[in-house]
């Protein structure tokens, strides 16, 4: 039996990218500035994480104009929704395992090797 952490997706599991996918999963698309403000990121930091997510096929980036102002919109893809759902399922499994063992991290009494 493998441990749930073995299935975590390194692309999704990183805190900022997990946050990006979580925000995008709440709606159909989000503007770059909205993501930047919501997650307290710099332009460069957000751009780099979006590039990683786009390369993995988890988001689609669209550039255009709103009136005369250039805008960048980001959408989560079906693959991105699936990856986020899988990550959440694995995290739930991890929490259940810890809770099922009377939370040895808090008690400090039980051995993890059996």
N, C-alpha and C positions, 0 to 999 in steps of 0.2 A: 504494500500500500504506500503510495507516495504522499508526501505532505502537501497541503494546499499551496504553500509558497512556491512549489516547483512549477505551478501553472501560471504564476503572475507574469504579465506582459511588461517587460522593462520599458517599453515605449509609453504605455498607459500608466504604469505604477508611479512614475516620477510625479511628485506633488503638483507642480505647475501644469503639466500636461493632463493629469487627472482633473484638475480644476477647470481647465479649458474645455475638456470633453463634458464635464458635468454642467457647466454653464450652457454650452451649445445644445445639450440634450433637453434643456428646458424650453427651447423654442425652435423655430425653423432656421434662423440664422442670426448672427450677431455682427455688429460693426467692430472693427479692430479697436477703436477707441473705447467702446463699451467693455470689451474683454480686458483691455489694458487697465481701465479704471477699476473694474470689478475685482481683478486679481492683483492690483497694485504692482504692475510690472512696467519696466521701461520698454520703449519701442524695440530696442535691439533684443532684449530678453524674450519678449513675446514673439517677435519675428522668428527667432531661432527655434523656439518650441513649436511654432506653427509649421515651420519647415520640416521638422522631424515628424510631426503628425501627418503632414501632407505626403511625405515620402512613404509612410506606412500605409497610406490610403484611408486614413481615419478622418480627414477633413478635406474640404474643397475650398479653395480661396478664389474669390471673384473680385475683380477690380472694375470700377465704373465711376459714374458721377451721380451725385444727387444735386440737381441744379447745376451749378458751376463748380461745385466742390468735389474733388476726388475722394472716393470712398473705397474701403476694402471691407468686404463681407466674408464671413467664414461660416461654412455649413458643416455639420457633422454628416458623415456618410453612413450608409447602412453598415458597412464594415466597422466604422467607428462606434456606432451604437452597439453593435454586437461585442466589440472588444471591451467597451465600458461595462456592459451587462455581465460579461464573463468575469471581469475584474471584481465587480461588486459581489458576484456569486462566490468567488474564491475567498474574498475577504469575510463574507458571512460564514463560510465553512471554517475559516481560521478562528473567528470569534467563538463559534460553537465548540470547536475542539478545546479551546482554552477554558471556556465555561464548563464543559463536561468534565474537566479534570480539576474542578474546585479551585481554579485560578492559582496554580502553583507559583505564579510570578509574584502574587501578593503574599501567600502563606510562607513561601520559601522553605517548606518542609519536604515536599515530595521530590523524588528523583525523576528526571525526564527520561532516563534510560531504563528500559524494562526488558 
